[in-house]
């Protein structure tokens, strides 16, 4: 498993930032740099490429692309990093991984940021994601990739052309059979478990995730895109009333999921993780 690191390797305070289902660790470049600058050398930010994505290896068994395996990988990473203080920022899938880790007995996670995800994931959102996840996409230029990926990512909210290009470049890799074309970074097989999920299985998973959420003791910040189809307002409200009783911040004009590039989003996360209260 590859990861991207920001800040000094000996900083005792580690923030692990984990991306969404089809994304990769470079999504957190802006947030990581901002946290390191604000902490003035006291924080190390680690942004993994979850297995099957980015520069991490691909798995032989597609059914291994599921939360329990990702959690096991992150436990090994945490052991390797040996932080004195550990915080977690998780977008969508990364938030689910963080919830499981935070619910474990004697979890090392002090503060938890859940970015547009909760125990209840809407079935309609799963169907929407499975409609494009793992589909072969080939691009003649990086700009073509920017345009096509934006068409399926408008839920991320407003972005400048420069911001979207910065988010898109790490999503691409050269096509293995062409010197000019580009393809997406991830193993298409990550879609297999998603497509095999049934509505009944999703409901069973939701019941388990609520039990885990109720076991979390870490101080928790819940971010929500106000237009999100994955995290409903009712679910977010329930998360403020049970378990760790998350602090909720919603961003207008954004769906699934906030990219944590906008200054107000970066400041919100930084205040939560770096303030001493």
Secondary structure, DSSP 8 states (H G I E B T S, - for coil): --EEEES-TT-SEEEEEE--TT--GGGGHHHHHHHHHHHTTSEEEEEE--TTSTTS---S-GGG-SHHHHHHHHHHHHHHH--SEEEEEEETHHHHHHHHHHHSTT--EEEEEEES--S---HHHHHHHHTTTT---EESSHHHHHHHHHHT-GGG----HHHHHHHHHTTEEE-TT-SS-EEESS-GGGHHHHHH--HHHHHHHHHHHHHHHHH--SEEEEEEETT-SSS-HHHHHHHTTSTT--EEEEETT--S---S-SHHHHHHHHHHHHS--
